[in-house]
Amino acid sequence: MDYIIPIAVFLISAVIFTLVGMYIRKKIAESKIEGAESQAKKIIEMANIDAEKRKKEEIFKAKEEIMNARKDLDQEIRERRGEVQNQERRLIQKEENLEKKQEIVEKKEKDLQKKYDELDLKKNEIQEIFNKQMNELQKISGLTKEEAKKILLSEMDKQLTAEKATLIKDMENKIKEVADKSAKEMIGYAIQKCAADHTSETTVSIVSLPNDDMKGRIIGREGRNIKTLETLTGIDLIIDDTPEAVVISGFDPLRREVARIAIEKLIDDGRIHPAKIEEMVEKAKEEVANVIKEEGERAVLETGVNGLHPDLVKLIGKLKYRTSYGQNVLNHSIEVSNLARIMAEELGLDPKLARRAGLLHDIGKALDHDMEGTHVELGVEVLKKYKENENVINAVQAHHGDVEPKTIEAVLIQAADAISASRPGARRETLEAYIKRLEQLESIADSFDGVEKSFAIQAGREIRIIVEPEKINDDQMTLMARDIAKKVEDEMEYPGQIKVNVVRETRVIDYAK
């Protein structure tokens, strides 16, 4: 029993120590928790203080930016007010100048009216004196004014008719001897070079604008935008009172097309300044170059001409932007190629040569705006440069009769060219306008006394007039041709020239019995 008591004491002591250790650990844990909470509170307080400080700093910066913006705005408003005041002063000055000019004009009008009144008085006095003199002359001569006038005119007409006819014939013969050849060359060169009798239709392009405010943006400050456009494209830009439109004027259709595309791109982009203009002009040039290449390839494919040099294909494509008397030269070349091929096939000739020469016959017109020489000369030069077939070169050179054709195919090119150019509606006019022109031509000829019948022939390029030989003699025939030509010039519009051919025929019939 003695060992039970120590064991019990040991167990009780162990329990007591365990409980005491647990209590001490609890107190230590509680102390740590309280320290951590206290530290967390301090961290939160510091974070709040820092956040409040940053908030105040941001508010201060925002207020400072607002103040700076307000200062800038006030400065801009003051500048605008200054500009407005300057404009008001200029307007007031202009009004004052206009009022002064108006006063001067009113004074001049009064002076002019006074002079007009004085002139009317003098005119009436002169008319009275003239009437008195006429009455005295009529009493002396025993003829009225109209009777004397008829007698004088009749005598003068008899004397002058023969003299005028002889003089006109002599002058025409002299002029023909000296100037016939050079006149043909000059007129032919001018027509082939320019085809400019329809200037209003082929030397301007019109670009539509979204609004009239765009005109000011195209002009730019002190005109710098419009100057840049005109310098880069080589055209004239006309900005007038036409609503929502600007006119592009220039003789070179390629440059007009580049300018038109560039302006449309600038309008779509909305940013118009010299750097952007230069960029858009370059893009427009690339676009036009692509169109030229595509049109040349289309023409070659459509006509079936193979083996052409790529540079010749591009020149053919350029003909899309060339017209002659309103007829598109590219379409005309394709038409001539097809007509020549068809005729060559029907005659058993070489259709490949015919269609090749037909497509290339006007290729010089792609160069005649940039180089000296007629389109025939330029076409021959460029074909020789790319070593084209000699027969093709001869056909191109002979299609306007500059040289003798060496092959029948060359003659076919002449015929196809004439057919394509002279058929009704091909050049410049619609079919209705063409018929109306022929009728007007015949009507003018029929309006002259002594004309028996008139015929408009050669697609309206010649009027043949049959006169009554009993009424019109040889001398009067010369004057009639002159008068009809003058009336045609005054009353009609037409491409090229119209030949007036007056025919007088006297027949004597007898019978041998």
FIPAPA-63861 format. One record per residue (C-alpha): residue number from 1; residue in three letters; y, z, x. Coordinates in steps of 0.001 Angstrom, whole numbers. Example, Ala and Ser with C-alpha at 12.3 -4.5 7.8 and 13.67 -1.06 7.14 Angstrom:
<rs>
R_1_Ala_-4500_7800_12300
R_2_Ser_-1060_7140_13670
</rs>
This chain:
<rs>
R_1_Met_0_0_0
R_2_Asp_2324_543_2989
R_3_Tyr_2683_-3194_3701
R_4_Ile_3714_-4089_79
R_5_Ile_7124_-2427_372
R_6_Pro_8247_-4409_3474
R_7_Ile_7137_-7635_1863
R_8_Ala_9096_-6849_-1270
R_9_Val_12152_-5923_762
R_10_Phe_11807_-9182_2701
R_11_Leu_11527_-11259_-446
R_12_Ile_14500_-9545_-2057
R_13_Ser_16581_-10052_1114
R_14_Ala_15605_-13718_1232
R_15_Val_16661_-14207_-2384
R_16_Ile_19963_-12432_-1768
R_17_Phe_20687_-14507_1345
R_18_Thr_19846_-17717_-519
R_19_Leu_22197_-16856_-3362
R_20_Val_24967_-15875_-943
R_21_Gly_24492_-19195_995
R_22_Met_24654_-21173_-2231
R_23_Tyr_27864_-19408_-3265
R_24_Ile_29459_-20037_138
R_25_Arg_28529_-23782_52
R_26_Lys_29969_-24073_-3471
R_27_Lys_33257_-22553_-2336
R_28_Ile_33398_-24894_672
R_29_Ala_32729_-27979_-1577
R_30_Glu_35394_-26875_-4065
R_31_Ser_37851_-26435_-1208
R_32_Lys_37102_-29987_79
R_33_Ile_37495_-31478_-3410
R_34_Glu_40858_-29770_-3852
R_35_Gly_41979_-31119_-436
R_36_Ala_40897_-34668_-1313
R_37_Glu_42686_-34507_-4677
R_38_Ser_45814_-33232_-2997
R_39_Gln_45664_-36043_-432
R_40_Ala_45068_-38660_-3169
R_41_Lys_48102_-37362_-5068
R_42_Lys_50224_-37651_-1924
R_43_Ile_48999_-41257_-1331
R_44_Ile_49789_-42213_-4954
R_45_Glu_53247_-40635_-4694
R_46_Met_53935_-42543_-1457
R_47_Ala_52711_-45801_-3036
R_48_Asn_54982_-45273_-6051
R_49_Ile_57939_-44566_-3785
R_50_Asp_57194_-47728_-1730
R_51_Ala_56777_-49858_-4867
R_52_Glu_60051_-48564_-6273
R_53_Lys_61770_-49336_-2992
R_54_Arg_60389_-52924_-2903
R_55_Lys_61334_-53416_-6549
R_56_Lys_64932_-52465_-5769
R_57_Glu_64959_-54835_-2778
R_58_Glu_63667_-57797_-4877
R_59_Ile_66208_-57072_-7613
R_60_Phe_68947_-57025_-4996
R_61_Lys_67776_-60367_-3512
R_62_Ala_67606_-61962_-6980
R_63_Lys_71127_-60761_-7756
R_64_Glu_72321_-62131_-4421
R_65_Glu_70725_-65585_-5134
R_66_Ile_72284_-65611_-8609
R_67_Met_75694_-64856_-7082
R_68_Asn_75290_-67671_-4509
R_69_Ala_74204_-70160_-7217
R_70_Arg_77159_-69123_-9332
R_71_Lys_79511_-69690_-6381
R_72_Asp_78025_-73200_-5797
R_73_Leu_78335_-74003_-9497
R_74_Asp_81947_-72816_-9559
R_75_Gln_82676_-74954_-6492
R_76_Glu_81079_-78061_-8111
R_77_Ile_83015_-77428_-11352
R_78_Arg_86275_-77216_-9379
R_79_Glu_85454_-80504_-7596
R_80_Arg_84596_-82229_-10889
R_81_Arg_87809_-80949_-12435
R_82_Gly_89698_-82348_-9464
R_83_Glu_88025_-85766_-9912
R_84_Val_88771_-85750_-13647
R_85_Gln_92400_-84878_-12972
R_86_Asn_92667_-87695_-10422
R_87_Gln_91182_-90162_-12920
R_88_Glu_93608_-88940_-15593
R_89_Arg_96518_-89478_-13212
R_90_Arg_95303_-93004_-12394
R_91_Leu_94860_-93830_-16094
R_92_Ile_98333_-92541_-16884
R_93_Gln_99729_-94673_-14041
R_94_Lys_97851_-97749_-15318
R_95_Glu_99172_-97175_-18838
R_96_Glu_102708_-96975_-17497
R_97_Asn_102201_-100212_-15522
R_98_Leu_100756_-101938_-18596
R_99_Glu_103707_-100844_-20708
R_100_Lys_106096_-102256_-18111
R_101_Lys_104161_-105536_-17958
R_102_Gln_104116_-105705_-21751
R_103_Glu_107876_-105316_-21858
R_104_Ile_108259_-108121_-19284
R_105_Val_105889_-110386_-21268
R_106_Glu_107752_-109703_-24530
R_107_Lys_111023_-110560_-22853
R_108_Lys_109557_-113813_-21478
R_109_Glu_108178_-114695_-24910
R_110_Lys_111626_-114278_-26435
R_111_Asp_113146_-116496_-23732
R_112_Leu_110421_-119136_-24248
R_113_Gln_110910_-119082_-28005
R_114_Lys_114596_-119616_-27519
R_115_Lys_113902_-122597_-25233
R_116_Tyr_111378_-124018_-27721
R_117_Asp_113985_-123870_-30465
R_118_Glu_116468_-125692_-28247
R_119_Leu_113868_-128341_-27389
R_120_Asp_113060_-128866_-31081
R_121_Leu_116720_-129512_-31790
R_122_Lys_116948_-132029_-28936
R_123_Lys_113704_-133660_-30052
R_124_Asn_115056_-134148_-33564
R_125_Glu_118250_-135664_-32176
R_126_Ile_116279_-138088_-29965
R_127_Gln_114043_-139057_-32904
R_128_Glu_117077_-139862_-35037
R_129_Ile_118551_-142044_-32289
R_130_Phe_115159_-143771_-31817
R_131_Asn_114844_-144482_-35554
R_132_Lys_118320_-145982_-35660
R_133_Gln_117502_-148225_-32689
R_134_Met_114207_-149341_-34291
R_135_Asn_115979_-150223_-37527
R_136_Glu_118549_-152270_-35624
R_137_Leu_115812_-154116_-33676
R_138_Gln_113884_-154891_-36850
R_139_Lys_117046_-156312_-38487
R_140_Ile_117749_-158474_-35438
R_141_Ser_114146_-159792_-35002
R_142_Gly_113316_-160115_-38670
R_143_Leu_109905_-158424_-38024
R_144_Thr_108602_-154993_-38892
R_145_Lys_107340_-152641_-36203
R_146_Glu_103662_-153213_-37087
R_147_Glu_104045_-157007_-37194
R_148_Ala_105694_-157100_-33761
R_149_Lys_103010_-154776_-32370
R_150_Lys_100186_-157001_-33669
R_151_Ile_101732_-160143_-32195
R_152_Leu_102225_-158528_-28777
R_153_Leu_98718_-157027_-28657
R_154_Ser_97106_-160258_-29742
R_155_Glu_98860_-162249_-27012
R_156_Met_98130_-159634_-24384
R_157_Asp_94472_-159429_-25386
R_158_Lys_94032_-163197_-25042
R_159_Gln_95629_-163214_-21610
R_160_Leu_93913_-160113_-20262
R_161_Thr_90347_-160667_-21519
R_162_Ala_89554_-163487_-19129
R_163_Glu_91483_-161859_-16272
R_164_Lys_89712_-158510_-16728
R_165_Ala_86271_-160123_-16879
R_166_Thr_86955_-162147_-13726
R_167_Leu_88365_-159145_-11902
R_168_Ile_85441_-156907_-12873
R_169_Lys_82906_-159527_-11747
R_170_Asp_84644_-160008_-8402
R_171_Met_84889_-156279_-7772
R_172_Glu_81277_-155670_-8758
R_173_Asn_80043_-158415_-6440
R_174_Lys_82033_-157019_-3522
R_175_Ile_80846_-153473_-4187
R_176_Lys_77233_-154593_-4527
R_177_Glu_77327_-156488_-1245
R_178_Val_78600_-153450_697
R_179_Ala_77251_-150420_-1171
R_180_Asp_74057_-151399_-3009
R_181_Lys_71659_-150294_-293
R_182_Ser_73511_-147100_704
R_183_Ala_74105_-146146_-2950
R_184_Lys_70404_-146394_-3730
R_185_Glu_69533_-144281_-711
R_186_Met_72151_-141654_-1506
R_187_Ile_71343_-141407_-5210
R_188_Gly_67600_-141405_-4589
R_189_Tyr_67960_-138767_-1875
R_190_Ala_70123_-136573_-4099
R_191_Ile_67767_-136821_-7063
R_192_Gln_64652_-136168_-4989
R_193_Lys_66334_-133398_-3017
R_194_Cys_67955_-131480_-5813
R_195_Ala_67036_-132750_-9269
R_196_Ala_70215_-130893_-10200
R_197_Asp_71409_-132610_-13374
R_198_His_69897_-129701_-15313
R_199_Thr_71476_-126960_-13212
R_200_Ser_71871_-124471_-16043
R_201_Glu_68137_-124593_-16724
R_202_Thr_66713_-124400_-13229
R_203_Thr_69077_-122390_-11036
R_204_Val_69306_-119123_-12964
R_205_Ser_66903_-116425_-14078
R_206_Ile_67636_-113623_-16524
R_207_Val_66326_-110062_-16159
R_208_Ser_66385_-107794_-19209
R_209_Leu_67621_-104222_-18725
R_210_Pro_66569_-101135_-20709
R_211_Asn_70250_-100244_-21218
R_212_Asp_73739_-101172_-19999
R_213_Asp_73936_-98047_-17814
R_214_Met_71405_-99722_-15520
R_215_Lys_74088_-102288_-14513
R_216_Gly_76094_-99579_-12793
R_217_Arg_73033_-98327_-10948
R_218_Ile_72200_-101874_-9803
R_219_Ile_75764_-102301_-8488
R_220_Gly_75657_-98917_-6763
R_221_Arg_78416_-96910_-5168
R_222_Glu_81101_-99298_-3836
R_223_Gly_78660_-102158_-4576
R_224_Arg_76197_-101236_-1828
R_225_Asn_73063_-101822_-3959
R_226_Ile_74066_-105295_-5176
R_227_Lys_75189_-106268_-1660
R_228_Thr_71815_-105186_-264
R_229_Leu_69966_-107176_-2926
R_230_Glu_72007_-110326_-2334
R_231_Thr_71656_-110030_1455
R_232_Leu_67887_-109485_1418
R_233_Thr_67065_-112145_-1186
R_234_Gly_69775_-114756_-506
R_235_Ile_70733_-115080_-4171
R_236_Asp_73804_-114272_-6280
R_237_Leu_73519_-111485_-8840
R_238_Ile_75858_-111982_-11812
R_239_Ile_76564_-108839_-13839
R_240_Asp_78865_-109718_-16740
R_241_Asp_79395_-108703_-20371
R_242_Thr_75975_-109952_-21473
R_243_Pro_74369_-106883_-23117
R_244_Glu_71305_-105415_-21386
R_245_Ala_70815_-108367_-19027
R_246_Val_71731_-109565_-15539
R_247_Val_71695_-113160_-14316
R_248_Ile_70079_-114174_-11024
R_249_Ser_71714_-117338_-9712
R_250_Gly_70446_-119347_-6776
R_251_Phe_69334_-122854_-5910
R_252_Asp_66059_-121808_-4238
R_253_Pro_63545_-120932_-7013
R_254_Leu_61363_-118932_-4609
R_255_Arg_64235_-116618_-3734
R_256_Arg_65136_-116272_-7405
R_257_Glu_61557_-115290_-8215
R_258_Val_61485_-112702_-5387
R_259_Ala_64787_-111253_-6627
R_260_Arg_63567_-111157_-10246
R_261_Ile_60341_-109332_-9371
R_262_Ala_62182_-106898_-7053
R_263_Ile_64763_-106014_-9726
R_264_Glu_62063_-105476_-12362
R_265_Lys_60150_-103198_-9958
R_266_Leu_63335_-101245_-9194
R_267_Ile_64053_-100806_-12908
R_268_Asp_60484_-99560_-13530
R_269_Asp_60651_-97186_-10537
R_270_Gly_64081_-95843_-11485
R_271_Arg_65144_-95129_-7898
R_272_Ile_67725_-97702_-6816
R_273_His_69151_-97364_-3319
R_274_Pro_69211_-99642_-227
R_275_Ala_65991_-98286_1312
R_276_Lys_64062_-98631_-1966
R_277_Ile_65567_-102102_-2519
R_278_Glu_64304_-103232_888
R_279_Glu_60835_-101852_81
R_280_Met_60692_-103557_-3334
R_281_Val_61910_-106903_-1931
R_282_Glu_59075_-106835_616
R_283_Lys_56567_-106050_-2142
R_284_Ala_57997_-108871_-4273
R_285_Lys_57634_-111301_-1353
R_286_Glu_53997_-110294_-947
R_287_Glu_53408_-110733_-4677
R_288_Val_54989_-114204_-4699
R_289_Ala_52953_-115170_-1621
R_290_Asn_49756_-114137_-3435
R_291_Val_50757_-116138_-6513
R_292_Ile_51461_-119200_-4316
R_293_Lys_48039_-118912_-2691
R_294_Glu_46273_-118490_-6056
R_295_Glu_48131_-121426_-7629
R_296_Gly_47282_-123670_-4651
R_297_Glu_43606_-122721_-4877
R_298_Arg_43666_-123326_-8644
R_299_Ala_45162_-126797_-8201
R_300_Val_42600_-127718_-5534
R_301_Leu_39753_-126447_-7715
R_302_Glu_41078_-128186_-10837
R_303_Thr_41414_-131573_-9134
R_304_Gly_38230_-131277_-7065
R_305_Val_39968_-131963_-3731
R_306_Asn_37949_-130460_-874
R_307_Gly_38572_-129822_2824
R_308_Leu_42327_-129219_2689
R_309_His_43915_-127115_5433
R_310_Pro_44846_-123594_4140
R_311_Asp_48524_-124233_4975
R_312_Leu_48509_-127356_2789
R_313_Val_46939_-125333_-31
R_314_Lys_49817_-122831_239
R_315_Leu_52384_-125654_182
R_316_Ile_50755_-127011_-2976
R_317_Gly_51030_-123530_-4515
R_318_Lys_54771_-123457_-3681
R_319_Leu_55252_-126445_-5988
R_320_Lys_54804_-124017_-8899
R_321_Tyr_58400_-122935_-8219
R_322_Arg_59809_-126483_-7939
R_323_Thr_60969_-128652_-10838
R_324_Ser_62157_-132244_-11101
R_325_Tyr_64205_-133167_-14183
R_326_Gly_62740_-130046_-15811
R_327_Gln_59117_-131100_-15059
R_328_Asn_57051_-128618_-13048
R_329_Val_56065_-130402_-9811
R_330_Leu_52707_-128597_-9451
R_331_Asn_51597_-129623_-12941
R_332_His_52957_-133123_-12285
R_333_Ser_50923_-133377_-9039
R_334_Ile_47736_-132249_-10798
R_335_Glu_48376_-134777_-13570
R_336_Val_48995_-137612_-11075
R_337_Ser_45781_-136671_-9225
R_338_Asn_43722_-136810_-12405
R_339_Leu_45339_-140050_-13631
R_340_Ala_44793_-141762_-10270
R_341_Arg_41154_-140600_-10151
R_342_Ile_40459_-141911_-13671
R_343_Met_42013_-145310_-12914
R_344_Ala_40151_-145542_-9580
R_345_Glu_36839_-144810_-11286
R_346_Glu_37515_-147447_-13940
R_347_Leu_38352_-150050_-11266
R_348_Gly_35421_-149163_-9025
R_349_Leu_37660_-147854_-6209
R_350_Asp_37518_-144616_-4190
R_351_Pro_38238_-141739_-6648
R_352_Lys_38211_-139086_-3881
R_353_Leu_40986_-140869_-1986
R_354_Ala_42969_-141400_-5203
R_355_Arg_42845_-137789_-6394
R_356_Arg_43564_-136442_-2883
R_357_Ala_46632_-138689_-2468
R_358_Gly_47735_-137895_-6048
R_359_Leu_47655_-134141_-5431
R_360_Leu_49517_-134457_-2115
R_361_His_52049_-137178_-3052
R_362_Asp_54933_-134725_-3745
R_363_Ile_54002_-132027_-1209
R_364_Gly_57278_-132680_627
R_365_Lys_59119_-131083_-2321
R_366_Ala_57741_-127715_-1174
R_367_Leu_59786_-128148_2024
R_368_Asp_62931_-130069_1046
R_369_His_64949_-126914_311
R_370_Asp_64394_-125683_3880
R_371_Met_64405_-128898_5960
R_372_Glu_66442_-132076_6262
R_373_Gly_64996_-135297_4888
R_374_Thr_63680_-136723_1626
R_375_His_60523_-135252_123
R_376_Val_58625_-138436_1102
R_377_Glu_59610_-138113_4768
R_378_Leu_58842_-134389_4848
R_379_Gly_55497_-134916_3106
R_380_Val_54456_-137603_5600
R_381_Glu_55439_-135368_8529
R_382_Val_53451_-132367_7308
R_383_Leu_50380_-134492_6504
R_384_Lys_50474_-136037_9974
R_385_Lys_50771_-132543_11441
R_386_Tyr_47514_-131496_9759
R_387_Lys_45820_-134824_10608
R_388_Glu_45317_-136099_7060
R_389_Asn_43633_-139423_6300
R_390_Glu_45836_-142442_7175
R_391_Asn_45297_-143979_3737
R_392_Val_46424_-140742_2066
R_393_Ile_49560_-140677_4247
R_394_Asn_50309_-144317_3377
R_395_Ala_49913_-143596_-356
R_396_Val_52353_-140660_-89
R_397_Gln_54813_-142764_1929
R_398_Ala_54609_-145705_-480
R_399_His_54735_-143892_-3831
R_400_His_58501_-144515_-4110
R_401_Gly_58399_-147948_-2481
R_402_Asp_59670_-146813_943
R_403_Val_56879_-148814_2639
R_404_Glu_54366_-151402_1509
R_405_Pro_51105_-149922_156
R_406_Lys_48096_-150705_2333
R_407_Thr_45411_-149899_-262
R_408_Ile_44955_-150375_-3979
R_409_Glu_44662_-146582_-4300
R_410_Ala_48262_-146316_-3028
R_411_Val_49359_-148648_-5830
R_412_Leu_47490_-146422_-8304
R_413_Ile_49478_-143417_-7053
R_414_Gln_52709_-145296_-7823
R_415_Ala_51449_-146107_-11320
R_416_Ala_50169_-142562_-11993
R_417_Asp_53454_-141078_-10748
R_418_Ala_55445_-143339_-13095
R_419_Ile_53135_-142550_-16036
R_420_Ser_53360_-138784_-15511
R_421_Ala_57141_-138830_-15045
R_422_Ser_58113_-141241_-17809
R_423_Arg_55786_-140314_-20655
R_424_Pro_57626_-138839_-23684
R_425_Gly_58205_-135120_-23327
R_426_Ala_57153_-134925_-19670
R_427_Arg_60550_-134311_-18224
R_428_Arg_63174_-131940_-19441
R_429_Glu_63100_-132860_-23129
R_430_Thr_60801_-132106_-26042
R_431_Leu_59317_-135040_-27978
R_432_Glu_61906_-134585_-30738
R_433_Ala_64765_-134633_-28227
R_434_Tyr_63259_-137707_-26554
R_435_Ile_63072_-139653_-29850
R_436_Lys_66568_-138498_-30779
R_437_Arg_67914_-139752_-27431
R_438_Leu_66370_-143206_-27955
R_439_Glu_67801_-143411_-31479
R_440_Gln_71231_-142296_-30247
R_441_Leu_71127_-144886_-27465
R_442_Glu_70380_-147720_-29916
R_443_Ser_72960_-146378_-32373
R_444_Ile_75720_-146492_-29731
R_445_Ala_74859_-150098_-28849
R_446_Asp_74698_-151159_-32532
R_447_Ser_78155_-149692_-33193
R_448_Phe_79827_-152518_-31220
R_449_Asp_80931_-155637_-33075
R_450_Gly_78907_-158743_-32181
R_451_Val_75649_-156902_-31387
R_452_Glu_72693_-158533_-33135
R_453_Lys_69965_-156111_-32052
R_454_Ser_69387_-153416_-29426
R_455_Phe_66202_-151987_-27910
R_456_Ala_65843_-148755_-25900
R_457_Ile_63075_-149416_-23362
R_458_Gln_61618_-147932_-20148
R_459_Ala_61394_-144449_-21722
R_460_Gly_65121_-144516_-22459
R_461_Arg_66134_-145605_-18962
R_462_Glu_67319_-149033_-20125
R_463_Ile_69040_-150377_-23247
R_464_Arg_68607_-154119_-23875
R_465_Ile_71263_-155590_-26183
R_466_Ile_71078_-159030_-27844
R_467_Val_74545_-160280_-28848
R_468_Glu_75592_-163029_-31279
R_469_Pro_76648_-165989_-29081
R_470_Glu_79136_-167244_-31690
R_471_Lys_81130_-163974_-31542
R_472_Ile_80732_-162888_-27922
R_473_Asn_81499_-165204_-24990
R_474_Asp_80525_-164678_-21349
R_475_Asp_83747_-162887_-20435
R_476_Gln_83533_-160536_-23412
R_477_Met_79886_-159795_-22513
R_478_Thr_80985_-158216_-19212
R_479_Leu_83512_-156018_-20964
R_480_Met_80994_-155049_-23656
R_481_Ala_78435_-153880_-21069
R_482_Arg_81159_-151818_-19428
R_483_Asp_82324_-150289_-22716
R_484_Ile_78776_-149450_-23875
R_485_Ala_77972_-147787_-20536
R_486_Lys_81196_-145751_-20778
R_487_Lys_80413_-144643_-24326
R_488_Val_76858_-143648_-23331
R_489_Glu_78284_-141550_-20473
R_490_Asp_80780_-139839_-22783
R_491_Glu_78488_-139123_-25742
R_492_Met_75018_-138510_-24268
R_493_Glu_73248_-136210_-21813
R_494_Tyr_70356_-137750_-19860
R_495_Pro_68574_-137463_-16502
R_496_Gly_69184_-140117_-13827
R_497_Gln_70873_-143302_-15027
R_498_Ile_70585_-145741_-17949
R_499_Lys_70727_-149495_-17367
R_500_Val_72811_-151430_-19919
R_501_Asn_71426_-154980_-20153
R_502_Val_73449_-157370_-22378
R_503_Val_71749_-160694_-23230
R_504_Arg_73577_-163720_-24690
R_505_Glu_71498_-166759_-25567
R_506_Thr_72685_-170122_-26908
R_507_Arg_70059_-172578_-28108
R_508_Val_70631_-176236_-28955
R_509_Ile_67865_-177964_-30906
R_510_Asp_67535_-181680_-31534
R_511_Tyr_64669_-183979_-32500
R_512_Ala_63610_-187258_-30945
R_513_Lys_62568_-189712_-33648
</rs>
